[in-house]
Amino acid sequence: MRFGKFAHFALGLSLVLGISLTATRPAQSETLDSVKQRGFLLCGVSAGVSGFSTPSADGGWSGFDVDFCRALAAAIFDDVSKVRFVPLNATERYPALQAGTIDVLSRNSSWTISTEAGLNLIFAATTFYDGQGFMVRRSRNAATAEDLANTKVCVQAATTSEQNAVDYFKTNGMAMELVARPTAAEVLAAYEKGACDVMTSDVSALYGERLKLEKPDEHVILPDVISKEALGPVVRGDDLRWFEIVKWTHFAMVDAEELGVATNTLDAALGSAKPDVRRLIGRDAVSAEKLGLNNDFAARIIRHVGNYAEVYDRNLGSKTQLGIPRGINELWSRGGILYAPPMRWKPQEINPAGRVSSDTDSCWFVSATLPWRAQEPCRWRQHFVAVATCCADDNSSGPCRTCFYRHSFRSIASLVDLTGSKTSSTDRSKHSQSLFPIQSCHASTLKDSLMSRPTNREQ
Ligand SMILES: N[C@@H](CCC(=O)N[C@@H](CS)C(=O)NCC(=O)O)C(=O)O
């Protein structure tokens, strides 16, 4: 019995018996287990949208959506070849995901409430912010979409584009006739042979489709963008762990771009002392193991596929035929809306009273509680924690050898060491056996704070 069916059964039973079920997150991802068992990922892509997913003559695939599948394979297997691509048109895509034919859908799919609420699927992230546009023959002399009244509009069936087009013409009191076709190739063929005056789709897809026309220059994409299309990977709604794996695969790529970690800088990053870089690439504590991934999953993605910018530039950027400007898909820090939470420790894992957190199996945390007044440069908090990776003092990323679970300064000193700011043994003895809170700020600030803290604060 699939977990989904079990969940429905359990929910039904609980309603009948009046028992309330507390939602708990399974420790393992059922999808991840079956991917690992099978030995490769099954990734649904579009049958052929330039820049996003394009099959080549030798059976290979390339594109932005395809690379996302490869990033997942890298995260799971450390091997990008361990993925099979399943081409799906708009009508086929969601049933294929629901039926388990694919593990994830990475196919220019727009995030909608009906997909999530109605089909029990979840969008894990927005990997490309798009919008719908129109393509017309240059000879038509249309300057804006308002010039498209009384036209025949070609669109792919079972897409958000179909509904948006109807809405747009209705809202603007313009007559139109919709010409819907099941595949992208049929839509383009209908447009090319004159079965319609206009072709409408996501702007990114229009750029690619235009290149397939015999004379691309004879066609223009109008400046109007009539909708918001948040495109991203989709998973089944019954496997939250898998959802998190897919989501953090995207976040890792965006974080990597933001931190300047790319394929050609990864080796340098592996020796970096910067805490946020070290966490990203799994040198310091992250909780990826909880998801069933290795802590270095982001490093694997960056090594084999690249960060977000590398993937964008390779498939869609100014050096490609498509040349789609980053626009709103630029990082938030550069004026776009691409924003990923950083990889860092969860406050919930902070334990009171200097006890080791429940996470003893991976030995990530050393914690301490102390009422402490605000003090610069680290703003001490009432309850804070010294967080230390358990892997030996030598910064190795190998298996756990030492768990720094004692609330002694030795643990703290080890933390300082591991964040790259070397602390001498003399420093250690000065502060031995003290228990005090530490905020996870920069290694340098942290060290200063440790060294300048008042003594005799034993709690
Ligand atoms: N983003 C829209 C449109 C997606 C879509 O299917 N667009 C067409 C535009 S050409 C496409 O990708 N077709 C490729 C195919 O069917 O393989 C949606 O999610 O409904």
The ligand as a Gaussian input file, in Angstrom:
#p B3LYP/6-31G(d) Opt

LIG

0 1
 N        3.383000      26.941000     -17.804000
 C        2.167000      26.540000     -18.431000
 C        2.388000      26.073000     -19.855000
 C        3.251000      24.856000     -19.915000
 C        3.326000      24.239000     -21.317000
 O        2.965000      23.043000     -21.462000
 N        3.781000      24.989000     -22.300000
 C        3.974000      24.455000     -23.606000
 C        4.451000      25.646000     -24.399000
 S        5.116000      25.335000     -25.909000
 C        5.022000      23.341000     -23.552000
 O        5.912000      23.384000     -22.781000
 N        4.925000      22.312000     -24.373000
 C        5.943000      21.312000     -24.449000
 C        5.428000      19.923000     -24.568000
 O        4.209000      19.687000     -24.597000
 O        6.251000      19.012000     -24.575000
 C        1.482000      25.456000     -17.626000
 O        2.049000      24.973000     -16.646000
 O        0.335000      25.066000     -17.951000

